[in-house]
Amino acid sequence: MKFFVNFLSKKMENNLQLIGELYCFFIEYLKCLTTRPFYWGRLYQQIIELGIGSLSITLVIGFVTGLVMTLQFGYGLTKFGGVLYVPAIVSLSLLRELAPIFTSLLIAGRIGSGISAEIGAMNVTQQIDAVRALGTSPVRVLVVPRVTAAIISLPLLGVLSGFMGIIGGGIIAYTEFNMPIGFYVNKVLSTIRFVDVFGSYFKCMFFAVVITILACYRGFNTKDGTRGVGNASTWVVVRSSIIILVSDFFLSKILILLFD
Amino acid sequence: MKTILEVKNMRKSFGEKLVHRDVSFALYEGETLGLLGNSGTGKSVLLRSLIGIENADSGEIYFKNNRIDQLSEEQLFKVRTKISYSFQYNALFDSDNVFENIAYPLFEHTKLSEEEILQKVTQALKEVNLSGVESLLPSDLSGGMQKRAGLARSIILNPDIILYDEPTAGLDPINVENVCDLINKFRAKGISSILCTHDIPAAKKVCDRLIILDEGKVAFTGTVAEFESSNDPVVQKFLMNH
């Protein structure tokens, strides 16, 4: 029993320390973001890598999710004569929940692990020390462009993914359930409100901060050579996925309380 | 001789492990000081502490009579343009080509035009006998060439002091000779240096004075001639181990 209590208290202490360190890291990011110099070239490069590089896969996932959801909801609701509700259900669930979540999980896997591996490798090969030794701030040079690029790119990807899903849903509604395109579009437009798009955008911004701050923090603290780099990538994907899924519930609750 | 860098009573530990108990020494203008010691005596930690990459637990560091160990990270950036650091494994940015690596400090700390920066980089590469590799990635270079590219990056801002961390480690005899020649060339230009190394022949070739770190403090200080003729048990022990 004593062993179990010690184990739990140690775990809790470590997690509290991690939260504290992440908080300080984020504050350092904000400090560097709001003071000069700002690396526009590096930001642009990161937007290309993070945003444009993830565009095709995000759109495909959004589109396919729309196809599958419409198919499942369509056949499910046909039994109860409710197929007319498919456009509303698909568009709302895609924009509010599925598109931000799927896009963020995808970015956590694709970009989060990449950032932690890249910065982790730089750390174990003393390149981060070199950035400092050459009289520059590693947070300013490495973290600010990555986090800012994710904050700009991820919400746009999330919203685009949602709209691609709606397009996919329209194709299935038309081909499988003979729903006129005009009716589908009309239903979607009368269902979606600005706050739904805003909610999706806001969630993605939050998830972008979570993914990239975790990834950069872990990269900066990578130890144990190449094995440490691999461990850092895994750690980032697992932690950010859990935080995305858990925090999504609370963000949804807050958005519903505020706008519904 | 005028002191350019001085360390007083430096103490540094990692958890329970005490690395430096009480380290004090001075570096004079234009000299090359060799920092010797067995593995684990904290030679690299000492070098890193001098520019604040590592923070000492206590003690004082003076650069040109100004105390620098209490400066903030932002304030240290300026100091680091005057005290450059040559890393053991070069620490070149592996995603950037040689030009971008060497030009990095110029882009960060000067307002030179791209053309002027290109000229300076070309000149620095020429100085380390590495012309024509600007567009190559560090991974395309041999170990000796990477070392020289790292040295070119170290001198690009015309520093007052260069800190060399094991500059000859892992190099073949010809490249060791090349690196020693370069260190002597930089000394001839008036740059002071601290060189931490295990390589005694190289240290004898380039250093004016040598100090030996042992049991967390400076156990020997003297010229190369004094080192060679010393009967000091610390020197004898060190020579026996090497």
Interface residues (C-beta under 8 A of the other chain):
Chain A: M122 T125 Q126 Q127 D129 A130 R132 A133 L134 G135 T136 S137
Chain B: R48 I51 I53 E73 E74 L76 F77 K78 R80 T81 S84 Y85 F87 Q88 Y89 A91 L92 F93 D94 Y104 P105 E108 H109 R153
